Amino acid sequence: MVCTGVIGLFAKKGSQSGIAQGQTGKPEEQARGSSAGSTVQALTADFYPFKPGTRQRTTHTKYVKDTGQIQCEKVYTHEQNGVIRVVTANKFALQFRPRATQNLPSDSPARIFHRLKDGFVEIGKEQEFTNEVYWTPIIKIGAKVGDEWERTGLPGGTTDHYKLAKLEVTQWDYKNVVPSGEVLCAFIEVRSTVPTPNKPVEFVDEIQLGYGIGPLQRKTWELTEGGREQKWKEFLH
């Protein structure tokens, strides 16, 4: 079954209709998951919940082709009214040959936004130099394994194609995130096509969402003639 549709993408800050109000959480609580939702057969909002007070820490790695990588930690804090504040720390560059490291200044604090709208859980990102928010339909509520949906009408003609690849209980080694060590995960594949003057550039994202937690891991590759080249990854710990 293919579920496609044009998603509403942009909204002015302060006018995000349909923003999820979330659930009440204790200050600075860590979102935790389990395999309790293992009987779930379709996507629900529980795979990307918004819980005010939740803090989640990730490691983010950007790969620089043939030379090294840039790594940092990110802390995502769920505030109120769908706002998630993102703070970066411990940023450094690692050079492979000769091996060397260099500390880098942290990125400025940023915000992303969470909302439920028109049957989707969407994540919004503020556009630089404008008052617009760019929305990503991460979850199509009710989608089953094999279902697909699209995001079209993006600046520059970019199109994103989503597919729920699988739902399965997965091991996660970080006990502060998953005390039982197992959590039901949704694996979503996103294929992006970006037009360029020569030929379109294609990217593949693999997003792993934990039931009751949200994003556990995300990896991005650029498709090349020889296969694919990893661009970055991020994981929760």
C-alpha positions in Angstrom: 0.0 0.0 0.0 1.3 3.4 -0.9 0.2 6.5 1.1 1.2 9.7 -0.7 0.3 13.3 -0.2 1.6 16.8 -0.4 2.5 18.0 3.1 2.0 21.5 4.4 5.6 22.6 4.9 6.0 26.1 6.1 4.4 28.2 8.9 5.3 31.4 10.6 6.8 31.2 14.0 4.2 31.6 16.7 1.4 30.3 14.4 2.1 26.6 14.4 -1.5 25.3 14.3 -1.8 21.7 15.5 1.3 21.7 17.7 1.2 18.8 20.1 0.9 19.9 23.7 2.5 16.7 24.9 2.3 14.9 28.2 3.3 16.3 31.6 6.8 15.2 32.6 9.1 15.8 35.5 11.7 18.5 35.0 14.8 17.1 33.2 13.4 13.6 33.1 15.0 11.2 30.6 12.5 9.7 28.1 12.6 5.9 28.6 11.3 3.1 26.4 10.6 -0.6 26.7 9.3 -3.4 24.5 5.8 -2.8 26.1 4.5 -1.7 22.7 5.7 -4.8 21.0 2.1 -5.7 19.9 1.8 -2.4 18.0 1.4 -3.1 14.3 1.3 0.4 12.9 3.0 3.8 13.5 1.6 5.9 16.4 2.6 9.2 17.9 4.3 7.2 20.7 7.3 6.6 18.4 8.1 10.3 18.6 6.5 11.7 21.8 6.7 15.2 23.1 7.1 15.4 26.9 7.9 18.7 28.5 10.9 18.4 30.8 12.6 15.5 28.9 16.3 15.9 28.1 18.0 13.6 25.6 21.7 13.5 24.9 23.2 12.4 21.5 26.5 12.0 19.8 26.6 13.5 16.3 29.3 12.7 13.8 29.8 14.4 10.4 32.1 12.5 8.0 34.6 14.5 5.9 35.5 12.4 2.9 38.9 10.7 3.1 40.2 13.2 5.7 38.4 12.8 9.0 35.2 13.7 10.9 33.6 16.4 13.1 32.0 15.2 16.3 30.0 16.8 19.0 27.4 16.1 21.7 23.8 17.5 21.4 21.3 17.9 24.2 17.6 18.1 23.2 15.3 19.6 25.9 11.6 19.4 25.5 10.1 22.7 26.7 6.5 23.8 26.3 4.1 24.2 23.3 6.1 21.8 21.0 9.5 23.6 21.4 12.6 21.5 21.6 15.8 23.4 22.5 19.1 22.0 21.0 22.4 22.8 22.7 25.8 21.6 21.2 28.9 20.9 23.3 32.3 19.2 23.2 32.8 19.8 19.4 36.0 18.8 17.8 37.5 17.8 14.5 39.4 14.5 14.1 41.9 14.2 11.2 42.9 10.7 10.2 46.3 11.2 8.4 48.3 12.4 10.2 46.1 11.7 13.2 45.3 14.9 15.0 42.4 16.6 16.9 41.3 20.2 17.1 38.7 21.7 19.4 36.0 23.7 17.7 33.5 26.4 18.9 30.1 25.0 19.7 27.2 25.9 17.5 24.7 28.5 18.7 21.7 27.1 20.6 18.8 26.3 18.2 15.2 25.3 18.3 13.2 22.6 16.6 9.5 22.1 16.8 7.1 19.2 17.3 3.5 19.0 16.3 0.7 16.6 15.4 -1.1 17.8 12.2 -3.3 16.1 9.6 -2.4 12.6 10.7 1.4 13.2 10.9 3.9 13.8 13.6 6.0 16.6 12.1 9.3 18.1 13.2 9.9 21.7 12.2 13.2 23.6 11.8 13.6 27.3 11.6 15.0 28.7 8.4 18.0 30.9 8.7 17.3 34.6 8.1 13.5 34.1 7.8 10.6 33.6 10.1 9.5 30.4 8.4 9.6 26.9 9.9 10.3 23.9 7.6 8.3 20.8 8.6 9.3 17.2 8.1 6.5 14.5 8.3 8.5 11.9 10.2 5.5 9.7 11.2 2.4 9.0 9.3 0.0 7.8 12.0 -1.5 4.4 11.1 1.2 3.5 8.5 2.1 -0.2 8.4 5.2 -1.9 7.3 5.7 -1.2 3.6 3.6 2.0 3.5 5.0 5.1 1.9 4.4 8.8 1.9 6.0 11.9 0.3 7.0 15.4 1.1 6.9 17.6 -2.1 7.0 21.3 -3.0 10.3 22.0 -1.2 12.6 24.9 -2.2 14.7 24.0 -5.1 12.4 21.2 -6.1 13.6 18.7 -3.5 11.4 15.7 -2.9 11.5 13.4 0.1 10.0 9.9 -0.1 9.3 8.0 3.2 8.8 4.3 3.8 8.2 2.3 7.0 10.7 -0.4 6.5 10.1 -2.5 9.6 8.8 -2.6 13.1 10.7 -4.9 15.5 11.9 -5.2 19.1 15.6 -4.2 19.1 18.5 -4.3 21.6 19.7 -0.9 22.9 22.7 -1.0 25.2 22.2 2.3 27.0 20.2 1.3 30.1 19.5 4.9 31.1 17.5 5.1 27.8 16.1 1.6 27.7 16.3 0.0 31.2 15.1 -3.5 29.9 17.7 -3.4 27.1 14.9 -4.0 24.5 12.6 -1.5 22.8 10.1 -1.7 19.9 11.5 0.3 17.1 10.2 1.8 13.8 12.8 1.9 11.0 11.9 4.6 8.5 13.8 5.1 5.3 13.9 8.5 3.7 15.1 9.0 0.1 15.7 12.6 -0.9 16.2 13.8 -4.5 17.9 17.3 -4.8 18.0 18.8 -8.3 21.3 20.3 -9.4 22.5 21.9 -12.7 24.2 18.6 -13.8 22.1 15.8 -12.4 20.0 15.1 -9.3 21.8 14.3 -6.1 20.2 11.5 -4.0 20.5 10.9 -0.3 19.2 8.0 1.9 18.4 8.5 5.6 17.7 5.6 8.0 15.8 6.7 11.1 15.3 4.5 14.1 12.5 5.6 16.4 12.0 3.9 19.8 8.5 3.4 21.2 8.0 5.9 24.0 11.3 7.6 23.3 11.6 9.1 19.9 14.8 9.1 17.7 17.4 6.6 18.8 19.6 6.7 15.8 19.8 8.4 12.4 22.3 7.8 9.5 22.6 9.6 6.2 24.3 8.5 3.0 24.8 10.1 -0.4 24.2 7.8 -3.3 27.1 7.6 -5.7 27.9 5.7 -8.9 30.1 3.4 -6.8 27.6 2.8 -4.1 26.9 5.2 -1.2 29.0 7.5 1.0 28.1 8.1 4.6 27.6 11.7 5.4 26.7 11.7 9.1 25.2 9.8 12.0 23.6 10.6 15.4 22.7 8.3 18.2 21.0 8.6 21.6 22.8 7.6 24.8 
